[in-house]
Amino acid sequence: MIVAGVYSFKGGKEYVEKTHPRLLKEIRAVIGAVSEKDHRTKVSKEKTMLGKMLYDPTALNETIKKDFFSRGWKAVKVSCEYPTQFYAADYVPKALNKGAFREMDFVKKKLGVEVQFGKYSFMVYNVCAKMTIFRNLGYIEAGVEVVPIKKFADEMSTPPCQHL
């Protein structure tokens, strides 16, 4: 795959280039090492593309995950506690907070990376909320969000409802 576009949010690109140039090089190497043609393995069952070969976002995610982990990047998971004081006493489920967590796909030396192939509504959440939360918790200083350009996304199958 290639890096086909870059959008800098709040000076992020310049900050990452200045403070984490080696890690940015690693991110580009992970992306560049993916042979997208190896992942065009899903036969579409969608009406508008019936029978067309599409890219498999789950396989792409797994390939990227293996490469990041082999380079020493780690997933970071933090538990969540949600306030219950605004719910009616008889409405709040007993296990409301049980097992709730947020996870950043990859973190290394205070740089976070999120990879999003499929659930594009989460892209804004990842950049504006999740990365802010992980920064406030001290896990990252900045973050990079990896998403496909529209042309690539249009040729991807719909992934199952899961995140890296």
C-alpha positions as CSV (number, residue, x, y, z in Angstrom):
1,M,0.0,0.0,0.0
2,I,1.0,3.6,-0.3
3,V,0.4,6.8,1.7
4,A,-1.8,8.6,-0.8
5,G,-2.7,11.6,1.3
6,V,-2.0,13.2,4.6
7,Y,-4.2,15.5,6.7
8,S,-2.7,17.4,9.6
9,F,-5.1,18.0,12.5
10,K,-4.0,20.8,14.9
11,G,-0.4,20.7,13.6
12,G,-0.1,17.0,14.3
13,K,1.9,16.2,11.1
14,E,4.6,18.8,11.9
15,Y,4.7,17.7,15.5
16,V,5.2,14.0,14.7
17,E,7.8,14.8,12.0
18,K,9.7,16.8,14.5
19,T,9.4,14.6,17.6
20,H,9.0,11.1,16.2
21,P,10.7,11.0,12.8
22,R,11.9,7.4,13.2
23,L,8.5,6.2,14.3
24,L,6.9,8.0,11.4
25,K,9.3,6.1,9.2
26,E,8.2,2.8,10.8
27,I,4.5,3.7,10.2
28,R,5.2,4.3,6.6
29,A,7.2,1.1,6.3
30,V,4.4,-0.9,7.8
31,I,1.9,0.6,5.3
32,G,4.4,0.2,2.5
33,A,5.0,-3.5,3.3
34,V,1.3,-4.4,2.7
35,S,0.7,-5.9,-0.7
36,E,-2.9,-5.0,-1.1
37,K,-3.3,-7.3,-4.1
38,D,-2.7,-10.2,-1.6
39,H,-5.9,-9.1,0.2
40,R,-8.3,-8.9,-2.7
41,T,-9.8,-12.1,-1.6
42,K,-13.5,-11.5,-0.7
43,V,-16.2,-12.2,-3.2
44,S,-18.9,-9.6,-2.8
45,K,-22.4,-10.7,-1.9
46,E,-23.7,-7.1,-2.0
47,K,-26.4,-6.4,-4.6
48,T,-24.5,-3.5,-6.3
49,M,-21.2,-5.5,-6.6
50,L,-22.3,-9.1,-6.7
51,G,-19.4,-11.4,-7.5
52,K,-16.8,-8.7,-7.6
53,M,-13.5,-9.4,-5.9
54,L,-13.0,-7.0,-3.0
55,Y,-10.2,-6.2,-0.5
56,D,-10.6,-8.0,2.9
57,P,-10.3,-5.3,5.7
58,T,-9.9,-8.0,8.4
59,A,-7.0,-9.5,6.6
60,L,-5.4,-6.1,6.0
61,N,-5.8,-5.3,9.7
62,E,-4.2,-8.6,10.7
63,T,-1.2,-8.0,8.4
64,I,-0.7,-4.5,9.7
65,K,-1.1,-5.6,13.3
66,K,1.6,-8.4,12.9
67,D,4.1,-5.9,11.4
68,F,3.5,-3.2,14.1
69,F,3.8,-5.8,16.9
70,S,7.0,-7.2,15.3
71,R,8.5,-3.7,15.5
72,G,7.8,-3.4,19.2
73,W,4.5,-1.4,19.1
74,K,1.9,-2.5,21.7
75,A,-1.8,-2.2,22.0
76,V,-2.9,-0.2,25.1
77,K,-6.2,-1.0,26.8
78,V,-7.7,1.0,29.6
79,S,-10.9,0.1,31.6
80,C,-13.8,2.5,31.5
81,E,-16.2,3.4,34.3
82,Y,-19.4,5.1,33.4
83,P,-21.3,7.2,35.9
84,T,-24.7,5.8,36.9
85,Q,-26.1,8.6,39.1
86,F,-28.4,9.8,36.3
87,Y,-30.1,6.5,35.6
88,A,-33.3,5.5,37.5
89,A,-32.3,3.1,40.2
90,D,-34.4,0.3,38.7
91,Y,-33.0,0.8,35.2
92,V,-29.2,0.6,35.7
93,P,-27.9,-2.8,34.8
94,K,-25.7,-4.3,37.5
95,A,-22.9,-5.0,35.0
96,L,-22.9,-1.6,33.4
97,N,-19.2,-1.1,33.8
98,K,-18.1,-4.7,33.8
99,G,-15.6,-5.3,31.1
100,A,-15.9,-1.8,29.5
101,F,-12.6,-0.6,28.0
102,R,-11.0,1.6,25.3
103,E,-8.0,0.4,23.3
104,M,-5.4,2.2,21.2
105,D,-4.3,-0.1,18.4
106,F,-0.6,0.6,18.6
107,V,1.6,2.7,20.9
108,K,5.4,3.2,21.0
109,K,7.4,5.9,22.7
110,K,4.2,8.0,23.3
111,L,3.0,7.9,19.7
112,G,-0.3,6.3,19.1
113,V,-1.6,4.7,15.9
114,E,-5.2,3.8,15.0
115,V,-6.0,1.8,11.9
116,Q,-9.6,2.1,10.6
117,F,-10.7,0.0,7.7
118,G,-14.5,-0.1,7.6
119,K,-16.2,1.7,10.4
120,Y,-15.4,5.2,9.2
121,S,-17.8,6.9,11.6
122,F,-15.2,6.0,14.3
123,M,-12.5,8.0,12.6
124,V,-13.7,11.3,14.1
125,Y,-14.1,9.6,17.5
126,N,-10.6,8.2,17.3
127,V,-9.0,11.5,16.5
128,C,-11.1,13.9,18.6
129,A,-11.9,11.7,21.6
130,K,-9.9,8.5,21.9
131,M,-6.5,10.1,21.2
132,T,-7.3,13.0,23.6
133,I,-8.3,10.5,26.3
134,F,-5.1,8.5,25.8
135,R,-3.0,11.7,25.8
136,N,-4.7,12.9,29.0
137,L,-3.9,9.6,30.6
138,G,-0.2,10.0,29.6
139,Y,0.0,7.1,27.1
140,I,0.6,9.2,24.0
141,E,1.7,12.7,23.0
142,A,0.3,12.5,19.5
143,G,-1.5,10.1,17.3
144,V,-1.7,9.0,13.7
145,E,-5.0,7.7,12.1
146,V,-4.6,5.4,9.1
147,V,-7.6,5.2,6.8
148,P,-8.0,4.2,3.2
149,I,-8.7,6.8,0.5
150,K,-12.2,6.6,-0.9
151,K,-11.1,4.7,-4.1
152,F,-9.6,2.0,-1.9
153,A,-12.5,2.0,0.6
154,D,-15.0,1.6,-2.3
155,E,-13.2,-1.7,-3.2
156,M,-13.3,-3.2,0.3
157,S,-15.8,-5.6,1.6
158,T,-17.8,-4.5,4.7
159,P,-15.9,-5.8,7.7
160,P,-17.5,-7.5,10.6
161,C,-18.4,-5.2,13.5
162,Q,-15.0,-5.2,15.2
163,H,-12.0,-3.0,15.7
164,L,-8.3,-4.0,15.5
